[in-house]
């Protein structure tokens, strides 16, 4: 009898062993089905280890969920470890251009790697470039800088920062090249429109990641499930079910999000394993076009605007006007004790959300008095978006 009590008290209260292993920010030591791409990066950057002072430049492209970020971070971790063993001073810096949204913020983060106490304000972009160059030379350091979601920076600010980074040490004759670059982009289309000097520097090394197949997703999910869940809480059949669902997009992030959410649903119901019905429910709550990580990284004002849009649109309405939305946006800001921005800034927020593919806008046609901009949500139900934003803003009030 005592064994029954002990077994029950010892039983985990959650099916999760470590749910962080399903996070988009977690990078596993082993990357299934990206071994060839890791070898490519190793071959490209071999010269940086063998002859410090040489630099390399790489572009990694691929759709959402093809492992671009994980590939770069995994490689960065490994090459720094190897360099340390060889006594070579190499730093890997990974910057997401959605989170660090301006050239100044990106440069400031690079400089902070070597000067943690440097103030966020008080320097111009040119001064930050100079500080970075001096730091690298004084410390005899080399940097591999990854600009993740480079597309976002290029659309927002153009190519000036990328051009300056590519040409950082070109002013000095026979200068030691201390900065290597990895650019992560979803598509090569934007890359092809860059300045020819940038293209010539980057086009030699383009690594293209294909979407994962169902079998490949099954491998990825199986390895993560072993790290994230207690033994016996999910079977191969459920893992295959998730892999088959996500294979339509070839998207590992989507697959992992379904797996995580299915686990949370099972936990909430007090069931000690993931069932197919939990997976169906999880899928119904997730829309692969708009990802939680994209919403999470938005500034507060953008989140407030999305909350206003989701509340202004109803099940019966496909479009709302900007004036209607702006009124609700001001109410949302009042709810959270945040000052609403002026109309010109509001309009800028709207266009940024459109650039990211979260909303769509169009000019009104016949049937409406005058011309106005109409807003719609083509890819996600308003109720789902509202709940996601509310979750992200929890604790802001």
C-alpha positions as CSV (number, residue, x, y, z in Angstrom):
1,X,0.0,0.0,0.0
2,X,2.8,2.4,0.9
3,X,4.3,1.8,-2.5
4,X,1.1,3.1,-4.2
5,X,1.2,6.3,-2.1
6,X,4.9,6.8,-2.8
7,X,4.5,6.2,-6.5
8,X,1.6,8.7,-6.7
9,X,3.5,11.3,-4.7
10,X,6.6,10.8,-6.9
11,X,4.6,11.1,-10.1
12,X,5.4,14.3,-12.0
13,X,2.6,16.9,-11.8
14,X,3.3,17.9,-15.4
15,X,4.0,15.8,-18.5
16,X,6.8,18.3,-19.2
17,X,10.3,17.6,-18.0
18,X,11.7,20.8,-19.5
19,X,9.3,22.8,-21.8
20,X,12.1,25.3,-22.6
21,X,13.4,22.6,-25.0
22,X,10.5,23.4,-27.3
23,X,11.1,27.1,-27.2
24,X,12.1,28.9,-30.5
25,X,15.1,30.3,-28.6
26,X,16.5,26.9,-27.7
27,X,19.3,25.6,-29.9
28,X,20.0,21.9,-29.6
29,X,23.5,20.5,-29.8
30,X,22.5,18.2,-32.7
31,X,20.6,19.7,-35.7
32,X,19.0,16.8,-37.6
33,X,19.1,17.2,-41.4
34,X,21.3,20.2,-41.3
35,X,24.6,18.4,-41.1
36,X,25.5,19.3,-44.7
37,X,24.9,23.0,-44.1
38,X,27.0,22.9,-41.0
39,X,29.8,21.4,-43.0
40,X,29.4,24.2,-45.6
41,X,29.8,26.8,-42.9
42,X,32.8,25.0,-41.5
43,X,34.5,25.0,-44.9
44,X,33.7,28.6,-45.5
45,X,35.0,29.8,-42.2
46,X,38.0,27.5,-42.0
47,X,40.2,30.3,-43.2
48,X,39.1,32.5,-40.3
49,X,40.5,30.0,-37.9
50,X,43.6,29.0,-39.9
51,X,44.6,32.6,-40.8
52,X,43.0,35.0,-38.3
53,X,42.6,38.4,-39.9
54,X,40.7,37.0,-42.9
55,X,37.0,37.4,-43.0
56,X,34.1,35.7,-44.6
57,X,30.6,36.7,-45.6
58,X,27.6,34.3,-46.0
59,X,23.9,34.5,-46.7
60,X,21.6,31.9,-45.4
61,X,18.1,31.8,-47.0
62,X,15.0,29.7,-46.4
63,X,11.4,29.9,-45.5
64,X,10.1,30.2,-41.9
65,X,10.9,27.2,-39.8
66,X,13.7,25.8,-42.0
67,X,16.3,26.1,-39.2
68,X,18.2,29.2,-40.3
69,X,18.6,30.7,-36.9
70,X,19.4,27.4,-35.2
71,X,22.0,26.6,-37.9
72,X,23.8,29.9,-37.4
73,X,23.7,29.8,-33.6
74,X,24.8,26.2,-33.5
75,X,27.7,26.9,-35.8
76,X,28.7,30.1,-33.9
77,X,28.8,28.2,-30.6
78,X,31.0,25.5,-32.1
79,X,33.5,27.7,-33.9
80,X,34.0,29.9,-30.7
81,X,34.6,26.8,-28.6
82,X,37.2,25.5,-31.2
83,X,38.8,29.0,-31.4
84,X,39.1,29.1,-27.6
85,X,40.9,25.8,-27.6
86,X,43.3,27.1,-30.1
87,X,43.9,30.4,-28.3
88,X,42.2,32.5,-31.0
89,X,40.1,35.4,-29.9
90,X,36.8,35.0,-31.9
91,X,33.4,36.3,-30.7
92,X,30.1,35.2,-32.2
93,X,27.3,37.9,-32.0
94,X,23.8,37.1,-33.1
95,X,21.4,40.0,-33.6
96,X,17.7,39.7,-34.6
97,X,16.9,42.8,-36.7
98,X,13.2,42.6,-35.6
99,X,14.2,43.1,-32.0
100,X,17.0,45.6,-32.5
101,X,15.0,47.6,-35.0
102,X,17.5,50.3,-36.0
103,X,21.1,50.6,-37.2
104,X,21.9,52.4,-34.1
105,X,20.5,49.7,-31.8
106,X,22.4,47.0,-33.8
107,X,25.7,48.8,-33.5
108,X,25.1,49.6,-29.9
109,X,24.6,45.9,-29.1
110,X,27.8,45.0,-31.0
111,X,29.8,47.6,-29.0
112,X,28.3,46.5,-25.7
113,X,29.9,43.1,-26.3
114,X,33.2,44.7,-25.6
115,X,32.0,47.7,-23.5
116,X,29.1,46.5,-21.3
117,X,28.8,49.8,-19.5
118,X,28.7,52.0,-22.6
119,X,25.5,54.2,-22.4
120,X,22.7,53.6,-24.9
121,X,22.7,57.3,-25.9
122,X,25.3,59.9,-26.5
123,X,27.0,58.5,-29.6
124,X,26.4,58.9,-33.2
125,X,26.3,55.9,-35.6
126,X,29.7,57.0,-37.0
127,X,31.2,57.1,-33.5
128,X,29.9,53.6,-32.7
129,X,31.6,52.3,-35.9
130,X,34.8,53.9,-34.7
131,X,34.5,52.5,-31.2
132,X,33.9,49.0,-32.7
133,X,36.9,49.2,-34.9
134,X,39.2,50.4,-32.1
135,X,37.9,47.7,-29.7
136,X,38.6,44.9,-32.2
137,X,42.1,46.1,-32.9
138,X,43.0,46.8,-29.3
139,X,41.8,43.4,-28.2
140,X,43.1,41.6,-31.3
141,X,39.6,40.2,-31.6
142,X,37.7,38.8,-34.5
143,X,33.9,38.8,-34.7
144,X,31.4,36.7,-36.6
145,X,28.3,38.8,-36.7
146,X,25.0,37.3,-37.7
147,X,22.2,39.7,-38.7
148,X,19.0,37.6,-38.4
149,X,15.9,38.6,-40.3
150,X,18.1,40.9,-42.4
151,X,15.1,41.4,-44.8
152,X,13.4,43.4,-42.0
153,X,16.3,45.8,-41.6
154,X,16.7,46.3,-45.4
155,X,13.0,47.1,-45.9
156,X,13.0,49.4,-42.9
157,X,16.2,51.3,-43.3
158,X,17.8,50.3,-46.6
159,X,21.2,48.9,-47.2
160,X,23.5,51.6,-45.6
161,X,24.3,49.6,-42.5
162,X,25.0,46.4,-44.4
163,X,27.3,48.4,-46.8
164,X,29.2,50.0,-44.0
165,X,29.7,46.6,-42.2
166,X,30.9,44.9,-45.4
167,X,33.4,47.7,-46.0
168,X,34.4,48.3,-42.4
169,X,38.1,47.9,-42.7
170,X,38.5,48.9,-46.4
171,X,39.8,52.4,-45.7
172,X,43.2,51.0,-44.5
173,X,45.6,49.4,-46.9
174,X,46.1,45.7,-46.3
175,X,44.1,46.0,-43.1
176,X,43.4,43.0,-40.9
177,X,39.8,42.0,-41.7
178,X,38.3,41.4,-38.2
179,X,34.6,41.3,-39.0
180,X,32.8,38.3,-40.7
181,X,29.2,38.5,-41.6
182,X,26.3,36.0,-41.8
183,X,23.1,37.4,-43.1
184,X,19.8,35.4,-42.6
185,X,17.0,36.1,-45.1
186,X,13.8,34.4,-46.1
187,X,14.2,35.2,-49.8
188,X,17.0,36.1,-52.2
189,X,14.7,38.5,-54.0
190,X,15.6,41.4,-51.8
191,X,19.3,40.5,-51.8
192,X,19.3,40.7,-55.6
193,X,18.2,44.4,-55.4
194,X,21.1,45.5,-53.3
195,X,24.1,47.6,-54.4
196,X,26.3,45.6,-56.7
197,X,29.3,46.0,-54.4
198,X,27.4,44.3,-51.6
199,X,26.1,41.5,-53.9
200,X,29.7,40.8,-55.2
201,X,30.9,40.5,-51.5
202,X,28.1,38.2,-50.5
203,X,26.9,36.1,-53.4
204,X,29.9,33.7,-53.4
205,X,28.6,32.0,-50.3
206,X,24.8,31.5,-50.3
207,X,23.4,28.5,-48.3
208,X,19.8,27.7,-49.2
209,X,17.7,25.7,-46.7
210,X,14.9,23.6,-48.1
211,X,11.6,23.0,-46.2
212,X,11.6,19.9,-44.0
213,X,9.8,16.8,-45.1
214,X,7.4,14.9,-42.9
215,X,10.1,12.3,-42.1
216,X,12.6,15.0,-41.2
217,X,10.1,16.7,-39.0
218,X,9.4,13.4,-37.3
219,X,13.1,13.1,-36.4
220,X,13.3,16.7,-35.1
221,X,10.1,16.3,-33.0
222,X,11.3,12.9,-31.6
223,X,14.6,14.4,-30.4
224,X,13.0,17.4,-28.8
225,X,10.2,15.4,-27.2
226,X,12.9,13.3,-25.4
227,X,14.3,16.4,-23.9
228,X,11.0,18.2,-23.2
229,X,8.7,15.4,-21.9
230,X,8.8,12.7,-19.3
231,X,9.1,9.1,-20.6
232,X,5.8,7.6,-21.8
233,X,3.9,10.9,-22.3
234,X,3.9,10.9,-26.1
235,X,4.2,8.0,-28.6
236,X,5.6,7.8,-32.2
237,X,2.1,7.8,-33.5
238,X,1.3,11.3,-32.1
239,X,4.7,12.6,-33.2
240,X,4.0,11.3,-36.8
241,X,0.6,13.0,-36.6
242,X,2.2,16.4,-35.8
243,X,4.9,15.9,-38.5
244,X,2.3,15.2,-41.1
245,X,0.3,18.3,-40.2
246,X,3.4,20.6,-40.3
247,X,4.8,19.0,-43.5
248,X,2.5,21.1,-45.6
249,X,4.6,24.1,-44.6
250,X,7.8,22.2,-44.1
251,X,8.0,24.3,-40.9
252,X,9.8,23.0,-37.8
253,X,8.7,26.0,-35.7
254,X,5.1,25.3,-36.5
255,X,5.6,21.6,-35.6
256,X,7.3,22.4,-32.3
257,X,4.6,24.9,-31.4
258,X,1.9,22.3,-32.0
259,X,3.8,19.9,-29.8
260,X,4.2,22.4,-27.0
261,X,0.6,23.5,-27.1
262,X,-0.7,20.0,-27.2
263,X,1.4,19.3,-24.1
264,X,-0.1,22.4,-22.3
265,X,-3.6,21.2,-23.2
266,X,-2.9,17.8,-21.8
267,X,-1.5,19.3,-18.6
268,X,-4.6,21.6,-18.2
269,X,-6.9,18.6,-18.5
270,X,-4.8,16.6,-16.0
271,X,-4.1,13.9,-18.5
272,X,-0.6,12.3,-18.3
273,X,0.0,11.9,-22.0
274,X,-0.6,13.7,-25.3
275,X,-3.6,12.4,-27.2
276,X,-4.4,12.9,-30.9
277,X,-7.4,15.1,-29.8
278,X,-4.9,17.4,-27.9
279,X,-3.0,17.8,-31.2
280,X,-6.1,18.6,-33.2
281,X,-7.1,21.2,-30.6
282,X,-3.6,22.7,-30.6
283,X,-3.6,23.0,-34.4
284,X,-6.9,24.8,-34.4
285,X,-5.4,27.4,-32.1
286,X,-2.2,28.0,-34.2
287,X,-1.9,29.9,-37.5
288,X,1.4,29.2,-39.2
289,X,1.3,32.5,-41.1
290,X,1.5,34.6,-37.9
291,X,3.9,33.3,-35.3
292,X,4.0,34.0,-31.6
293,X,7.7,35.0,-31.9
294,X,6.8,37.7,-34.4
295,X,4.0,39.1,-32.1
296,X,6.2,38.8,-29.1
297,X,9.0,41.0,-30.6
298,X,6.7,43.9,-31.5
299,X,7.0,47.1,-29.5
300,X,4.1,47.9,-27.1
301,X,2.5,50.5,-29.5
302,X,2.3,47.9,-32.3
303,X,0.7,45.4,-29.9
304,X,-1.8,48.0,-28.8
305,X,-2.7,48.7,-32.4
306,X,-3.2,45.0,-33.2
307,X,-5.4,44.7,-30.1
308,X,-7.4,47.6,-31.3
309,X,-7.7,46.1,-34.8
310,X,-8.8,42.7,-33.4
311,X,-11.5,44.5,-31.3
312,X,-12.7,46.7,-34.0
313,X,-13.1,43.9,-36.5
314,X,-16.0,41.6,-35.7
315,X,-17.0,38.2,-37.0
316,X,-19.4,40.0,-39.4
317,X,-16.9,42.6,-40.7
318,X,-14.0,41.9,-43.1
319,X,-12.7,45.5,-43.1
320,X,-12.5,48.5,-40.7
321,X,-11.4,52.1,-41.4
322,X,-8.3,53.7,-40.0
323,X,-10.4,56.3,-38.1
324,X,-12.4,53.6,-36.4
325,X,-9.3,51.7,-35.5
326,X,-7.5,54.9,-34.2
327,X,-10.3,55.6,-31.7
328,X,-10.1,52.1,-30.3
329,X,-6.3,52.2,-30.2
330,X,-6.5,55.3,-28.0
331,X,-8.9,53.4,-25.6
332,X,-6.4,50.5,-25.5
333,X,-3.6,52.9,-24.6
334,X,-5.7,54.3,-21.8
335,X,-6.4,50.8,-20.5
336,X,-2.6,50.2,-20.2
337,X,-1.8,53.8,-18.9
338,X,0.3,54.4,-22.0
339,X,0.2,57.7,-23.9
340,X,-1.2,57.1,-27.5
341,X,1.0,58.4,-30.3
342,X,-0.1,61.0,-32.8
343,X,-1.8,60.2,-36.0
344,X,1.4,60.3,-38.1
345,X,3.1,57.8,-35.8
346,X,-0.1,55.7,-35.7
347,X,0.0,55.6,-39.5
348,X,3.6,54.5,-39.4
349,X,2.8,51.7,-37.0
350,X,0.1,50.6,-39.4
351,X,2.4,50.4,-42.4
352,X,5.0,48.5,-40.4
353,X,2.5,45.8,-39.4
354,X,1.5,45.6,-43.1
355,X,5.2,45.2,-44.2
356,X,5.4,42.3,-41.7
357,X,2.4,40.6,-43.3
358,X,0.3,40.7,-40.1
359,X,-2.4,43.0,-41.5
360,X,-3.5,44.0,-45.0
361,X,-4.6,47.5,-46.1
362,X,-6.4,48.8,-49.2
363,X,-8.0,52.1,-50.4
364,X,-11.8,52.1,-50.2
365,X,-13.7,51.8,-53.4
366,X,-17.3,52.4,-54.5
367,X,-19.9,52.4,-51.8
368,X,-18.0,54.5,-49.3
369,X,-18.0,58.3,-49.1
370,X,-14.6,59.7,-49.9
371,X,-11.3,57.7,-49.9
372,X,-10.1,56.0,-46.8
373,X,-7.7,53.2,-45.9
374,X,-9.4,49.9,-45.0
375,X,-7.7,47.4,-42.7
376,X,-8.2,43.6,-42.7
377,X,-6.9,40.5,-41.0
378,X,-6.6,37.9,-43.8
379,X,-4.7,35.1,-42.0
380,X,-6.0,34.9,-38.4
381,X,-9.3,35.1,-36.6
382,X,-9.8,38.2,-34.5
383,X,-10.5,36.2,-31.4
384,X,-7.3,34.3,-31.6
385,X,-5.2,37.4,-32.3
386,X,-6.9,39.3,-29.4
387,X,-6.1,36.5,-27.0
388,X,-2.5,36.2,-28.1
389,X,-1.9,40.0,-27.7
390,X,-3.7,40.0,-24.3
391,X,-1.4,37.1,-23.2
392,X,1.7,39.1,-24.3
393,X,0.5,42.3,-22.5
394,X,-0.3,40.5,-19.3
395,X,1.2,42.4,-16.4
396,X,1.7,45.7,-18.3
397,X,-1.2,47.4,-16.6
